[in-house]
Each structure stands twice: as C-alpha cells, then as structure tokens.
Amino acid sequence: MDTVLVINADLGPLHRVSLRHAIRMLCRRVAEVHEAEPDRLIGVYPLPKVVRLVQYVVTKWRYTAGPAWSRSGVLNRDGHRCGYCPGVATTVDHILPRSRGGRNTWSNTIAACGGCNQRKGDRTPAEAGMRLRFKATAPTWAALAQR
C-alpha cells in the first residue's frame, strides 16, 4: 500500500497522499483512521487505507471547475488503457494534433500505447484510419479520486 485516500469531515473525497504523509496527519491529529487494513499496525496506529479529516475543509473551487488537465490525469482517467487498441497506455495522444492547433484539454487527449501513438502520428484518428475505443471527456474530482 503506497497511497492513502483523504476524505473530508463530510466524507467527500479530497485527494490521495503517501502512507508516510497519512501517518504524519494522524500524529498531528488533523485526521483519523476511517478505514484500515485488518490486523496491521504502524506503531500504535492501524495501517490506514482511508483517513478522514477532523475538521471540514471548504473546497468550493472543486465545484466551480473540474480538475486541471495533466498527463497523469489523462492516464488515470483512461485506466492506463490505450484508446485505440487493447494495449497498455504509456503515452498521451492529442486527437487533434498540437501542430494543427490541438490543445492540452481533457476532450482533446487520450491515453495511447507507444505503437498506436507513433502510427497515428500527425494526423487525426479518421485520417489515420483509427477508431477511438471510448470518448475523451473531462473527469470529475470523484472519478479521479477513485483511481
């Protein structure tokens, strides 16, 4: 277990932190163990899977706009699955290539394996004769927190 989910006092997901960070949060008493591994301890604390903040943290900005685009976010959104074939994705492909004005947005990028990304090159999927397996959409905060 390398990451721990942090949830707000109202049980809404916030983000993931390292196990080390989660233990520090417990020591500082800003969080409590909400869900733990059975029969496993780190010092006096059960090994946490999920920690809950003691005080509610206002996160209005999370509801006004979705998460910012990032390469790792695209790979997580797509579950590290290639958007063109059943392979494992390691790169991010621009549906409308950047050389043609395509931007780094959730709806213009999709996870792709190296071979498919290379094969598509500087073309749109239609021009390359490749079909997208799923639609590229902007994820919600909750969807990214589940991965």
MODELLER restraints for C-alpha pairs under 7 A, 6 or more apart:
rsr = mdl.restraints
at = mdl.atoms
rsr.add(forms.Gaussian(group=physical.xy_distance, feature=features.Distance(at['CA:2:A'], at['CA:18:A']), mean=5.88, stdev=0.5))
rsr.add(forms.Gaussian(group=physical.xy_distance, feature=features.Distance(at['CA:2:A'], at['CA:19:A']), mean=5.75, stdev=0.5))
rsr.add(forms.Gaussian(group=physical.xy_distance, feature=features.Distance(at['CA:3:A'], at['CA:16:A']), mean=6.08, stdev=0.5))
rsr.add(forms.Gaussian(group=physical.xy_distance, feature=features.Distance(at['CA:3:A'], at['CA:17:A']), mean=5.42, stdev=0.5))
rsr.add(forms.Gaussian(group=physical.xy_distance, feature=features.Distance(at['CA:3:A'], at['CA:18:A']), mean=4.51, stdev=0.5))
rsr.add(forms.Gaussian(group=physical.xy_distance, feature=features.Distance(at['CA:3:A'], at['CA:19:A']), mean=5.48, stdev=0.5))
rsr.add(forms.Gaussian(group=physical.xy_distance, feature=features.Distance(at['CA:4:A'], at['CA:16:A']), mean=5.42, stdev=0.5))
rsr.add(forms.Gaussian(group=physical.xy_distance, feature=features.Distance(at['CA:4:A'], at['CA:17:A']), mean=5.34, stdev=0.5))
rsr.add(forms.Gaussian(group=physical.xy_distance, feature=features.Distance(at['CA:4:A'], at['CA:18:A']), mean=6.02, stdev=0.5))
rsr.add(forms.Gaussian(group=physical.xy_distance, feature=features.Distance(at['CA:4:A'], at['CA:19:A']), mean=5.88, stdev=0.5))
rsr.add(forms.Gaussian(group=physical.xy_distance, feature=features.Distance(at['CA:4:A'], at['CA:22:A']), mean=6.69, stdev=0.5))
rsr.add(forms.Gaussian(group=physical.xy_distance, feature=features.Distance(at['CA:4:A'], at['CA:48:A']), mean=6.74, stdev=0.5))
rsr.add(forms.Gaussian(group=physical.xy_distance, feature=features.Distance(at['CA:4:A'], at['CA:49:A']), mean=5.13, stdev=0.5))
rsr.add(forms.Gaussian(group=physical.xy_distance, feature=features.Distance(at['CA:4:A'], at['CA:50:A']), mean=5.52, stdev=0.5))
rsr.add(forms.Gaussian(group=physical.xy_distance, feature=features.Distance(at['CA:5:A'], at['CA:15:A']), mean=6.03, stdev=0.5))
rsr.add(forms.Gaussian(group=physical.xy_distance, feature=features.Distance(at['CA:5:A'], at['CA:16:A']), mean=4.45, stdev=0.5))
rsr.add(forms.Gaussian(group=physical.xy_distance, feature=features.Distance(at['CA:5:A'], at['CA:17:A']), mean=6.52, stdev=0.5))
rsr.add(forms.Gaussian(group=physical.xy_distance, feature=features.Distance(at['CA:5:A'], at['CA:49:A']), mean=6.49, stdev=0.5))
rsr.add(forms.Gaussian(group=physical.xy_distance, feature=features.Distance(at['CA:5:A'], at['CA:50:A']), mean=4.73, stdev=0.5))
rsr.add(forms.Gaussian(group=physical.xy_distance, feature=features.Distance(at['CA:5:A'], at['CA:51:A']), mean=6.35, stdev=0.5))
rsr.add(forms.Gaussian(group=physical.xy_distance, feature=features.Distance(at['CA:6:A'], at['CA:13:A']), mean=6.31, stdev=0.5))
rsr.add(forms.Gaussian(group=physical.xy_distance, feature=features.Distance(at['CA:6:A'], at['CA:14:A']), mean=5.66, stdev=0.5))
rsr.add(forms.Gaussian(group=physical.xy_distance, feature=features.Distance(at['CA:6:A'], at['CA:15:A']), mean=5.47, stdev=0.5))
rsr.add(forms.Gaussian(group=physical.xy_distance, feature=features.Distance(at['CA:6:A'], at['CA:16:A']), mean=5.71, stdev=0.5))
rsr.add(forms.Gaussian(group=physical.xy_distance, feature=features.Distance(at['CA:6:A'], at['CA:50:A']), mean=5.93, stdev=0.5))
rsr.add(forms.Gaussian(group=physical.xy_distance, feature=features.Distance(at['CA:6:A'], at['CA:51:A']), mean=5.07, stdev=0.5))
rsr.add(forms.Gaussian(group=physical.xy_distance, feature=features.Distance(at['CA:6:A'], at['CA:52:A']), mean=5.91, stdev=0.5))
rsr.add(forms.Gaussian(group=physical.xy_distance, feature=features.Distance(at['CA:7:A'], at['CA:13:A']), mean=4.31, stdev=0.5))
rsr.add(forms.Gaussian(group=physical.xy_distance, feature=features.Distance(at['CA:7:A'], at['CA:14:A']), mean=5.23, stdev=0.5))
rsr.add(forms.Gaussian(group=physical.xy_distance, feature=features.Distance(at['CA:7:A'], at['CA:51:A']), mean=6.25, stdev=0.5))
rsr.add(forms.Gaussian(group=physical.xy_distance, feature=features.Distance(at['CA:7:A'], at['CA:52:A']), mean=4.84, stdev=0.5))
rsr.add(forms.Gaussian(group=physical.xy_distance, feature=features.Distance(at['CA:7:A'], at['CA:53:A']), mean=6.35, stdev=0.5))
rsr.add(forms.Gaussian(group=physical.xy_distance, feature=features.Distance(at['CA:8:A'], at['CA:14:A']), mean=6.33, stdev=0.5))
rsr.add(forms.Gaussian(group=physical.xy_distance, feature=features.Distance(at['CA:8:A'], at['CA:52:A']), mean=5.72, stdev=0.5))
rsr.add(forms.Gaussian(group=physical.xy_distance, feature=features.Distance(at['CA:8:A'], at['CA:53:A']), mean=5.17, stdev=0.5))
rsr.add(forms.Gaussian(group=physical.xy_distance, feature=features.Distance(at['CA:8:A'], at['CA:56:A']), mean=5.86, stdev=0.5))
rsr.add(forms.Gaussian(group=physical.xy_distance, feature=features.Distance(at['CA:8:A'], at['CA:57:A']), mean=6.53, stdev=0.5))
rsr.add(forms.Gaussian(group=physical.xy_distance, feature=features.Distance(at['CA:9:A'], at['CA:52:A']), mean=5.95, stdev=0.5))
rsr.add(forms.Gaussian(group=physical.xy_distance, feature=features.Distance(at['CA:9:A'], at['CA:53:A']), mean=5.10, stdev=0.5))
rsr.add(forms.Gaussian(group=physical.xy_distance, feature=features.Distance(at['CA:9:A'], at['CA:54:A']), mean=5.85, stdev=0.5))
rsr.add(forms.Gaussian(group=physical.xy_distance, feature=features.Distance(at['CA:9:A'], at['CA:55:A']), mean=5.75, stdev=0.5))
rsr.add(forms.Gaussian(group=physical.xy_distance, feature=features.Distance(at['CA:9:A'], at['CA:56:A']), mean=4.74, stdev=0.5))
rsr.add(forms.Gaussian(group=physical.xy_distance, feature=features.Distance(at['CA:10:A'], at['CA:56:A']), mean=6.77, stdev=0.5))
rsr.add(forms.Gaussian(group=physical.xy_distance, feature=features.Distance(at['CA:13:A'], at['CA:142:A']), mean=6.50, stdev=0.5))
rsr.add(forms.Gaussian(group=physical.xy_distance, feature=features.Distance(at['CA:13:A'], at['CA:145:A']), mean=6.50, stdev=0.5))
rsr.add(forms.Gaussian(group=physical.xy_distance, feature=features.Distance(at['CA:15:A'], at['CA:145:A']), mean=5.94, stdev=0.5))
rsr.add(forms.Gaussian(group=physical.xy_distance, feature=features.Distance(at['CA:25:A'], at['CA:31:A']), mean=5.61, stdev=0.5))
rsr.add(forms.Gaussian(group=physical.xy_distance, feature=features.Distance(at['CA:26:A'], at['CA:32:A']), mean=5.99, stdev=0.5))
rsr.add(forms.Gaussian(group=physical.xy_distance, feature=features.Distance(at['CA:30:A'], at['CA:53:A']), mean=5.86, stdev=0.5))
rsr.add(forms.Gaussian(group=physical.xy_distance, feature=features.Distance(at['CA:30:A'], at['CA:54:A']), mean=5.51, stdev=0.5))
rsr.add(forms.Gaussian(group=physical.xy_distance, feature=features.Distance(at['CA:31:A'], at['CA:51:A']), mean=6.04, stdev=0.5))
rsr.add(forms.Gaussian(group=physical.xy_distance, feature=features.Distance(at['CA:31:A'], at['CA:52:A']), mean=5.28, stdev=0.5))
rsr.add(forms.Gaussian(group=physical.xy_distance, feature=features.Distance(at['CA:31:A'], at['CA:53:A']), mean=4.18, stdev=0.5))
rsr.add(forms.Gaussian(group=physical.xy_distance, feature=features.Distance(at['CA:31:A'], at['CA:54:A']), mean=5.12, stdev=0.5))
rsr.add(forms.Gaussian(group=physical.xy_distance, feature=features.Distance(at['CA:32:A'], at['CA:51:A']), mean=5.48, stdev=0.5))
rsr.add(forms.Gaussian(group=physical.xy_distance, feature=features.Distance(at['CA:32:A'], at['CA:52:A']), mean=5.31, stdev=0.5))
rsr.add(forms.Gaussian(group=physical.xy_distance, feature=features.Distance(at['CA:32:A'], at['CA:53:A']), mean=6.41, stdev=0.5))
rsr.add(forms.Gaussian(group=physical.xy_distance, feature=features.Distance(at['CA:32:A'], at['CA:54:A']), mean=6.64, stdev=0.5))
rsr.add(forms.Gaussian(group=physical.xy_distance, feature=features.Distance(at['CA:33:A'], at['CA:48:A']), mean=5.95, stdev=0.5))
rsr.add(forms.Gaussian(group=physical.xy_distance, feature=features.Distance(at['CA:33:A'], at['CA:50:A']), mean=6.37, stdev=0.5))
rsr.add(forms.Gaussian(group=physical.xy_distance, feature=features.Distance(at['CA:33:A'], at['CA:51:A']), mean=4.57, stdev=0.5))
rsr.add(forms.Gaussian(group=physical.xy_distance, feature=features.Distance(at['CA:33:A'], at['CA:52:A']), mean=6.31, stdev=0.5))
rsr.add(forms.Gaussian(group=physical.xy_distance, feature=features.Distance(at['CA:34:A'], at['CA:50:A']), mean=5.38, stdev=0.5))
rsr.add(forms.Gaussian(group=physical.xy_distance, feature=features.Distance(at['CA:34:A'], at['CA:51:A']), mean=4.97, stdev=0.5))
rsr.add(forms.Gaussian(group=physical.xy_distance, feature=features.Distance(at['CA:34:A'], at['CA:52:A']), mean=5.66, stdev=0.5))
rsr.add(forms.Gaussian(group=physical.xy_distance, feature=features.Distance(at['CA:35:A'], at['CA:48:A']), mean=6.02, stdev=0.5))
rsr.add(forms.Gaussian(group=physical.xy_distance, feature=features.Distance(at['CA:35:A'], at['CA:49:A']), mean=5.48, stdev=0.5))
rsr.add(forms.Gaussian(group=physical.xy_distance, feature=features.Distance(at['CA:35:A'], at['CA:50:A']), mean=4.95, stdev=0.5))
rsr.add(forms.Gaussian(group=physical.xy_distance, feature=features.Distance(at['CA:35:A'], at['CA:51:A']), mean=6.82, stdev=0.5))
rsr.add(forms.Gaussian(group=physical.xy_distance, feature=features.Distance(at['CA:36:A'], at['CA:46:A']), mean=6.04, stdev=0.5))
rsr.add(forms.Gaussian(group=physical.xy_distance, feature=features.Distance(at['CA:36:A'], at['CA:47:A']), mean=5.41, stdev=0.5))
rsr.add(forms.Gaussian(group=physical.xy_distance, feature=features.Distance(at['CA:36:A'], at['CA:48:A']), mean=4.19, stdev=0.5))
rsr.add(forms.Gaussian(group=physical.xy_distance, feature=features.Distance(at['CA:36:A'], at['CA:49:A']), mean=4.97, stdev=0.5))
rsr.add(forms.Gaussian(group=physical.xy_distance, feature=features.Distance(at['CA:36:A'], at['CA:50:A']), mean=6.71, stdev=0.5))
rsr.add(forms.Gaussian(group=physical.xy_distance, feature=features.Distance(at['CA:37:A'], at['CA:46:A']), mean=6.93, stdev=0.5))
rsr.add(forms.Gaussian(group=physical.xy_distance, feature=features.Distance(at['CA:37:A'], at['CA:47:A']), mean=5.44, stdev=0.5))
rsr.add(forms.Gaussian(group=physical.xy_distance, feature=features.Distance(at['CA:37:A'], at['CA:48:A']), mean=6.24, stdev=0.5))
rsr.add(forms.Gaussian(group=physical.xy_distance, feature=features.Distance(at['CA:37:A'], at['CA:49:A']), mean=6.54, stdev=0.5))
rsr.add(forms.Gaussian(group=physical.xy_distance, feature=features.Distance(at['CA:40:A'], at['CA:46:A']), mean=5.82, stdev=0.5))
rsr.add(forms.Gaussian(group=physical.xy_distance, feature=features.Distance(at['CA:40:A'], at['CA:47:A']), mean=5.57, stdev=0.5))
rsr.add(forms.Gaussian(group=physical.xy_distance, feature=features.Distance(at['CA:41:A'], at['CA:47:A']), mean=5.12, stdev=0.5))
rsr.add(forms.Gaussian(group=physical.xy_distance, feature=features.Distance(at['CA:66:A'], at['CA:140:A']), mean=6.02, stdev=0.5))
rsr.add(forms.Gaussian(group=physical.xy_distance, feature=features.Distance(at['CA:66:A'], at['CA:141:A']), mean=6.67, stdev=0.5))
rsr.add(forms.Gaussian(group=physical.xy_distance, feature=features.Distance(at['CA:67:A'], at['CA:140:A']), mean=6.99, stdev=0.5))
rsr.add(forms.Gaussian(group=physical.xy_distance, feature=features.Distance(at['CA:67:A'], at['CA:141:A']), mean=6.32, stdev=0.5))
rsr.add(forms.Gaussian(group=physical.xy_distance, feature=features.Distance(at['CA:69:A'], at['CA:104:A']), mean=6.94, stdev=0.5))
rsr.add(forms.Gaussian(group=physical.xy_distance, feature=features.Distance(at['CA:69:A'], at['CA:105:A']), mean=6.00, stdev=0.5))
rsr.add(forms.Gaussian(group=physical.xy_distance, feature=features.Distance(at['CA:69:A'], at['CA:106:A']), mean=6.15, stdev=0.5))
rsr.add(forms.Gaussian(group=physical.xy_distance, feature=features.Distance(at['CA:71:A'], at['CA:92:A']), mean=6.64, stdev=0.5))
rsr.add(forms.Gaussian(group=physical.xy_distance, feature=features.Distance(at['CA:74:A'], at['CA:110:A']), mean=6.43, stdev=0.5))
rsr.add(forms.Gaussian(group=physical.xy_distance, feature=features.Distance(at['CA:74:A'], at['CA:111:A']), mean=6.27, stdev=0.5))
rsr.add(forms.Gaussian(group=physical.xy_distance, feature=features.Distance(at['CA:75:A'], at['CA:111:A']), mean=5.45, stdev=0.5))
rsr.add(forms.Gaussian(group=physical.xy_distance, feature=features.Distance(at['CA:76:A'], at['CA:144:A']), mean=7.00, stdev=0.5))
rsr.add(forms.Gaussian(group=physical.xy_distance, feature=features.Distance(at['CA:76:A'], at['CA:147:A']), mean=6.47, stdev=0.5))
rsr.add(forms.Gaussian(group=physical.xy_distance, feature=features.Distance(at['CA:77:A'], at['CA:139:A']), mean=6.71, stdev=0.5))
rsr.add(forms.Gaussian(group=physical.xy_distance, feature=features.Distance(at['CA:77:A'], at['CA:144:A']), mean=6.52, stdev=0.5))
rsr.add(forms.Gaussian(group=physical.xy_distance, feature=features.Distance(at['CA:78:A'], at['CA:111:A']), mean=6.26, stdev=0.5))
rsr.add(forms.Gaussian(group=physical.xy_distance, feature=features.Distance(at['CA:80:A'], at['CA:88:A']), mean=5.83, stdev=0.5))
rsr.add(forms.Gaussian(group=physical.xy_distance, feature=features.Distance(at['CA:80:A'], at['CA:89:A']), mean=4.84, stdev=0.5))
rsr.add(forms.Gaussian(group=physical.xy_distance, feature=features.Distance(at['CA:80:A'], at['CA:90:A']), mean=6.94, stdev=0.5))
rsr.add(forms.Gaussian(group=physical.xy_distance, feature=features.Distance(at['CA:80:A'], at['CA:111:A']), mean=6.62, stdev=0.5))
rsr.add(forms.Gaussian(group=physical.xy_distance, feature=features.Distance(at['CA:81:A'], at['CA:87:A']), mean=6.23, stdev=0.5))
rsr.add(forms.Gaussian(group=physical.xy_distance, feature=features.Distance(at['CA:81:A'], at['CA:88:A']), mean=4.92, stdev=0.5))
rsr.add(forms.Gaussian(group=physical.xy_distance, feature=features.Distance(at['CA:81:A'], at['CA:89:A']), mean=4.96, stdev=0.5))
rsr.add(forms.Gaussian(group=physical.xy_distance, feature=features.Distance(at['CA:81:A'], at['CA:111:A']), mean=6.57, stdev=0.5))
rsr.add(forms.Gaussian(group=physical.xy_distance, feature=features.Distance(at['CA:82:A'], at['CA:88:A']), mean=5.62, stdev=0.5))
rsr.add(forms.Gaussian(group=physical.xy_distance, feature=features.Distance(at['CA:82:A'], at['CA:89:A']), mean=4.59, stdev=0.5))
rsr.add(forms.Gaussian(group=physical.xy_distance, feature=features.Distance(at['CA:82:A'], at['CA:111:A']), mean=5.37, stdev=0.5))
rsr.add(forms.Gaussian(group=physical.xy_distance, feature=features.Distance(at['CA:82:A'], at['CA:112:A']), mean=4.13, stdev=0.5))
rsr.add(forms.Gaussian(group=physical.xy_distance, feature=features.Distance(at['CA:82:A'], at['CA:113:A']), mean=5.41, stdev=0.5))
rsr.add(forms.Gaussian(group=physical.xy_distance, feature=features.Distance(at['CA:83:A'], at['CA:110:A']), mean=6.18, stdev=0.5))
rsr.add(forms.Gaussian(group=physical.xy_distance, feature=features.Distance(at['CA:83:A'], at['CA:111:A']), mean=5.80, stdev=0.5))
rsr.add(forms.Gaussian(group=physical.xy_distance, feature=features.Distance(at['CA:83:A'], at['CA:112:A']), mean=5.52, stdev=0.5))
rsr.add(forms.Gaussian(group=physical.xy_distance, feature=features.Distance(at['CA:83:A'], at['CA:132:A']), mean=5.53, stdev=0.5))
rsr.add(forms.Gaussian(group=physical.xy_distance, feature=features.Distance(at['CA:83:A'], at['CA:133:A']), mean=5.26, stdev=0.5))
rsr.add(forms.Gaussian(group=physical.xy_distance, feature=features.Distance(at['CA:83:A'], at['CA:134:A']), mean=6.38, stdev=0.5))
rsr.add(forms.Gaussian(group=physical.xy_distance, feature=features.Distance(at['CA:84:A'], at['CA:112:A']), mean=6.77, stdev=0.5))
rsr.add(forms.Gaussian(group=physical.xy_distance, feature=features.Distance(at['CA:84:A'], at['CA:116:A']), mean=6.75, stdev=0.5))
rsr.add(forms.Gaussian(group=physical.xy_distance, feature=features.Distance(at['CA:84:A'], at['CA:130:A']), mean=6.76, stdev=0.5))
rsr.add(forms.Gaussian(group=physical.xy_distance, feature=features.Distance(at['CA:84:A'], at['CA:131:A']), mean=6.19, stdev=0.5))
rsr.add(forms.Gaussian(group=physical.xy_distance, feature=features.Distance(at['CA:84:A'], at['CA:132:A']), mean=5.20, stdev=0.5))
rsr.add(forms.Gaussian(group=physical.xy_distance, feature=features.Distance(at['CA:84:A'], at['CA:133:A']), mean=5.65, stdev=0.5))
rsr.add(forms.Gaussian(group=physical.xy_distance, feature=features.Distance(at['CA:87:A'], at['CA:113:A']), mean=6.36, stdev=0.5))
rsr.add(forms.Gaussian(group=physical.xy_distance, feature=features.Distance(at['CA:88:A'], at['CA:113:A']), mean=5.86, stdev=0.5))
rsr.add(forms.Gaussian(group=physical.xy_distance, feature=features.Distance(at['CA:89:A'], at['CA:111:A']), mean=5.57, stdev=0.5))
rsr.add(forms.Gaussian(group=physical.xy_distance, feature=features.Distance(at['CA:89:A'], at['CA:112:A']), mean=4.56, stdev=0.5))
rsr.add(forms.Gaussian(group=physical.xy_distance, feature=features.Distance(at['CA:89:A'], at['CA:113:A']), mean=4.08, stdev=0.5))
rsr.add(forms.Gaussian(group=physical.xy_distance, feature=features.Distance(at['CA:90:A'], at['CA:112:A']), mean=6.36, stdev=0.5))
rsr.add(forms.Gaussian(group=physical.xy_distance, feature=features.Distance(at['CA:90:A'], at['CA:113:A']), mean=5.37, stdev=0.5))
rsr.add(forms.Gaussian(group=physical.xy_distance, feature=features.Distance(at['CA:90:A'], at['CA:114:A']), mean=6.54, stdev=0.5))
rsr.add(forms.Gaussian(group=physical.xy_distance, feature=features.Distance(at['CA:91:A'], at['CA:111:A']), mean=5.90, stdev=0.5))
rsr.add(forms.Gaussian(group=physical.xy_distance, feature=features.Distance(at['CA:91:A'], at['CA:112:A']), mean=5.32, stdev=0.5))
rsr.add(forms.Gaussian(group=physical.xy_distance, feature=features.Distance(at['CA:91:A'], at['CA:113:A']), mean=5.91, stdev=0.5))
rsr.add(forms.Gaussian(group=physical.xy_distance, feature=features.Distance(at['CA:91:A'], at['CA:114:A']), mean=6.20, stdev=0.5))
rsr.add(forms.Gaussian(group=physical.xy_distance, feature=features.Distance(at['CA:92:A'], at['CA:109:A']), mean=6.45, stdev=0.5))
rsr.add(forms.Gaussian(group=physical.xy_distance, feature=features.Distance(at['CA:92:A'], at['CA:110:A']), mean=5.69, stdev=0.5))
rsr.add(forms.Gaussian(group=physical.xy_distance, feature=features.Distance(at['CA:92:A'], at['CA:111:A']), mean=4.57, stdev=0.5))
rsr.add(forms.Gaussian(group=physical.xy_distance, feature=features.Distance(at['CA:92:A'], at['CA:112:A']), mean=5.64, stdev=0.5))
rsr.add(forms.Gaussian(group=physical.xy_distance, feature=features.Distance(at['CA:93:A'], at['CA:109:A']), mean=5.51, stdev=0.5))
rsr.add(forms.Gaussian(group=physical.xy_distance, feature=features.Distance(at['CA:93:A'], at['CA:110:A']), mean=5.37, stdev=0.5))
rsr.add(forms.Gaussian(group=physical.xy_distance, feature=features.Distance(at['CA:93:A'], at['CA:111:A']), mean=6.06, stdev=0.5))
rsr.add(forms.Gaussian(group=physical.xy_distance, feature=features.Distance(at['CA:93:A'], at['CA:112:A']), mean=5.98, stdev=0.5))
rsr.add(forms.Gaussian(group=physical.xy_distance, feature=features.Distance(at['CA:93:A'], at['CA:117:A']), mean=6.06, stdev=0.5))
rsr.add(forms.Gaussian(group=physical.xy_distance, feature=features.Distance(at['CA:94:A'], at['CA:102:A']), mean=6.81, stdev=0.5))
rsr.add(forms.Gaussian(group=physical.xy_distance, feature=features.Distance(at['CA:94:A'], at['CA:108:A']), mean=5.63, stdev=0.5))
rsr.add(forms.Gaussian(group=physical.xy_distance, feature=features.Distance(at['CA:94:A'], at['CA:109:A']), mean=4.52, stdev=0.5))
rsr.add(forms.Gaussian(group=physical.xy_distance, feature=features.Distance(at['CA:94:A'], at['CA:110:A']), mean=6.58, stdev=0.5))
rsr.add(forms.Gaussian(group=physical.xy_distance, feature=features.Distance(at['CA:95:A'], at['CA:108:A']), mean=5.21, stdev=0.5))
rsr.add(forms.Gaussian(group=physical.xy_distance, feature=features.Distance(at['CA:95:A'], at['CA:109:A']), mean=5.74, stdev=0.5))
rsr.add(forms.Gaussian(group=physical.xy_distance, feature=features.Distance(at['CA:95:A'], at['CA:124:A']), mean=5.87, stdev=0.5))
rsr.add(forms.Gaussian(group=physical.xy_distance, feature=features.Distance(at['CA:95:A'], at['CA:125:A']), mean=6.65, stdev=0.5))
rsr.add(forms.Gaussian(group=physical.xy_distance, feature=features.Distance(at['CA:96:A'], at['CA:102:A']), mean=4.81, stdev=0.5))
rsr.add(forms.Gaussian(group=physical.xy_distance, feature=features.Distance(at['CA:96:A'], at['CA:108:A']), mean=6.38, stdev=0.5))
rsr.add(forms.Gaussian(group=physical.xy_distance, feature=features.Distance(at['CA:96:A'], at['CA:124:A']), mean=5.62, stdev=0.5))
rsr.add(forms.Gaussian(group=physical.xy_distance, feature=features.Distance(at['CA:97:A'], at['CA:122:A']), mean=5.85, stdev=0.5))
rsr.add(forms.Gaussian(group=physical.xy_distance, feature=features.Distance(at['CA:97:A'], at['CA:123:A']), mean=6.56, stdev=0.5))
rsr.add(forms.Gaussian(group=physical.xy_distance, feature=features.Distance(at['CA:97:A'], at['CA:124:A']), mean=6.86, stdev=0.5))
rsr.add(forms.Gaussian(group=physical.xy_distance, feature=features.Distance(at['CA:102:A'], at['CA:108:A']), mean=6.93, stdev=0.5))
rsr.add(forms.Gaussian(group=physical.xy_distance, feature=features.Distance(at['CA:106:A'], at['CA:136:A']), mean=6.51, stdev=0.5))
rsr.add(forms.Gaussian(group=physical.xy_distance, feature=features.Distance(at['CA:106:A'], at['CA:137:A']), mean=5.77, stdev=0.5))
rsr.add(forms.Gaussian(group=physical.xy_distance, feature=features.Distance(at['CA:106:A'], at['CA:138:A']), mean=4.95, stdev=0.5))
rsr.add(forms.Gaussian(group=physical.xy_distance, feature=features.Distance(at['CA:107:A'], at['CA:136:A']), mean=4.89, stdev=0.5))
rsr.add(forms.Gaussian(group=physical.xy_distance, feature=features.Distance(at['CA:107:A'], at['CA:137:A']), mean=4.97, stdev=0.5))
rsr.add(forms.Gaussian(group=physical.xy_distance, feature=features.Distance(at['CA:107:A'], at['CA:138:A']), mean=6.28, stdev=0.5))
rsr.add(forms.Gaussian(group=physical.xy_distance, feature=features.Distance(at['CA:108:A'], at['CA:136:A']), mean=6.85, stdev=0.5))
rsr.add(forms.Gaussian(group=physical.xy_distance, feature=features.Distance(at['CA:109:A'], at['CA:136:A']), mean=6.67, stdev=0.5))
rsr.add(forms.Gaussian(group=physical.xy_distance, feature=features.Distance(at['CA:110:A'], at['CA:136:A']), mean=6.09, stdev=0.5))
rsr.add(forms.Gaussian(group=physical.xy_distance, feature=features.Distance(at['CA:120:A'], at['CA:128:A']), mean=5.56, stdev=0.5))
rsr.add(forms.Gaussian(group=physical.xy_distance, feature=features.Distance(at['CA:125:A'], at['CA:131:A']), mean=6.23, stdev=0.5))
